[in-house]
Amino acid sequence: MNSLINYLSCGALWLGLAAKAPDLLRHRHDPYLRAICAVLALAGLCFLLGAPPTVGAVNGLSGVSNLAAPLTYAAITGYCAASQVLVVHLRGGPRVGRTARRWKLAYTGVVLGIAVAFALGEAPAERLTDFDTYYAKTPYLAEMIVLYLVAHLTAVTVTTVSALHWARQVRGALRAGLVLLGTGALCGAGYSVAKLVAVGARWSGLDWPVLGTAVSPAAAGLGALLTVVGVLVPLVAPRVAEWRRAGREYARLEPLERALDDLLVRRALRLPRPRLASPATLLMWRRTSIHNALSHLDAYVDRDLYERTRAGALAATGDAELAGARAWAAVVTDAVRHEARRREAAGNAAGRTVGSGRVVVPEAGAGRPLGPPPDPAALARIADALASPVPAPTASAVPGGTKPVPSRTEPVPGGGTEPVPGDDTNPVASGAEPVPYERSGPA
């Protein structure tokens, strides 16, 4: 069970390290990032070296009985130093560099003391899980054990107090991360406290090995999990928040893209949808498709319709942004219909031979774009207006009414006119006599 806890804790910590490695490679001179990665790397190494199978492998490969013990203690001490450096950089201030160097020098001294004490002591019997309590009365080895445990307890105590104190002064993801970091360090303190109590009991003639073999690994494993989450939360939370915002914006633009879908498909204006993309990338893809369609519709924009609709919405709501969005929605809907009618009429005219008359083709519009393309916020408001359409105002909404939409006639043999289905310019509807035409060629 102890081995499983150690390896799972090591995996969790190194998974967090893998998540931060790309940032470290891009900003390798950032002391804060280096401290975070050092904490994660050394904490994982502590659990790896402390697992009984690893202890046996190190001892067997080195040929030195119990060599894994001082190596594990040195890794724990290095983790303590990295934790203190991380706390110093979290605090900030004008003397960050000097304070960080002092902690490094102090714990370097602890590592040297561990090495010297192990070299002077004698540990002939290999102990995979209870080295601390078994050699608690052995000269030099007892001092080595107490030295690393006190150094660890000092580090986690300082980390706990500093993190929880600072958490009271900040908000949001940073506060959550500091609370988790402080709680993890407090659980880590349970590791050294349990070990010290077991060693003290051994000095008193008692034998409480369960504290060192069961309680302390569990406390250390929980502390490692909370520590890695606490370190990663302030770094991951902004990205997650951005993804959520992009996802909401992406869904919000769906009515506008749906209104343009036929045009996007017919004119091949939509780029291929990216696969396995982040919400931010999908949002950019949808915005690009929409802008492509709006640019294509510039020739079909009815500026009079825009002004009329905007004036009516502004009079009704008093909100200029909402009025502009409703006007854009009306213009987009009208331009899509106009473009489709013109394409259909042009196809019908090109696909048959007319004996007489003139073919009426819907005009492509005034060719006057409404101005710069809508920005992201305006696109979202236009999509909202399309999702809950409001009836366009009548011509009386604008003083003077509106001019009729011009049409262009195209001559065909015979000089007559041919009404185009769905077009407003229809000589029959206006009261004129229809001009008959004859098919050319044999009947």
C-alpha positions, 0 to 999 in steps of 0.5 A: 500500500505504501508503494502505491501511495508513493508512486501515485503521488510521484505521478501526480507531481510529475504530471503537474511538472509536465504541464509546466515544462513548456512554459519553463522552456519558453521562459527559462530565466523566470525564477518563479517558474523555475521554483515551481518546477523545482518543487514539483520535480523534487517532491516527486523524487522524494516519493519515488525514492521513498517507495520500498521497491525503489529503496531495495533497488537503490541499495542493491545497485549501489552495494551500500546498505541503506544508501537509499535513506540519505538519498531520500533525505537529501531529496526531501531537503531539496524540496524544502529549499525549493518550497522556501524559494517559491514562497519568497518569490510569491511574496515578492519585495526588493530583497527576493534574490538575497532571501532566496539565496539564504534559504538555498545555503541553509538547506545545502548545509543540511544536505552536507550534514546528512551526508557526513552523518551517514558516512560516520554512522553504521547501518548494516541491516537493510530497512526498507520501510522503518529506517527512522525508527530502527536506527533512532538510537544509533549514533550519528544516524539518529542526528541525521534523522532528526536533522532532516525531519526538523528541516522538513518541519521548518519548511512546511511550517513556513510555507503553511503560515505564509500561504494562508496569510497571503490568501487572506489578502487576495481573491479568485484563483490565486486565493484558492491556489494559496489555500490549497498550497497551505493546506498541502504543506500542513498535511506535509507537516503531518509527515515529519510530526508523525516521524518525530513522534515515532522516533521520540517513542523509540527513545523512550523505550516504546515502539510505534512503527505504524506512525512511520510506516502508515501515518506519515506516508498517507499524510505526505501523499495527501499533502503532495496532491494538494500541493500540486493542485495548489500550484497549478490552480492559479496558472490553469484557472485563467486559461479555463476562464478564457475557454469558457468565455470563448465557448459561450461566445462561439455558441452565441454567434450560431444564429448569425452563422446559420443565417449565412450558412447557405451563402457560405456553402454555395460560395465556399467562404467557410474554412475547414473546421479545425479538429481537436481545437480549443474553444478560442480557435473555434471562435476565431474560425466562426468569426472568420467565416462570418466576416467572409460572408459579410464581405461578399454581401457588401454589393447587396447591402440596402443602406436605406433599409439599414437607416430605416430599421436603425431609426425605428429601433432607436426610437423604440429602445433608445439604445444605439448599440441595440438599434445598430444590431437590429439594423445589421440583422435586417440588412444581413437577412435582406442581403442574403435573400437579394443575393440568392434571388439575383443568382437564381434570376441570372441562372434562369436568364442564362439557361433559356433563349427568349424571343422578345422582351427584356429580362429584369434582374434584381439590382446588386445593391448600391454597392455602399458598405455600411462602414468598417466590419462589425467588431466581435462585440457587435457580431454578438449583438447582431446574432442576438438580434437574429435569435429574437427578430424584431419587425422592421419599421415601415417607411414612415419611420424615416422622414421622407420615406424611402426610395424604391429599390432600383432594378436593372433591365437586361435586353433580350431579342425582341425588346420586351420584358420578362418578369422574374419570379420573386422580384418586386419589379413586375410589369404585370403587378404595376398595371402594364400590359404583359409583352408577349414574346415568341421563342426563337426557332421552330416550335 
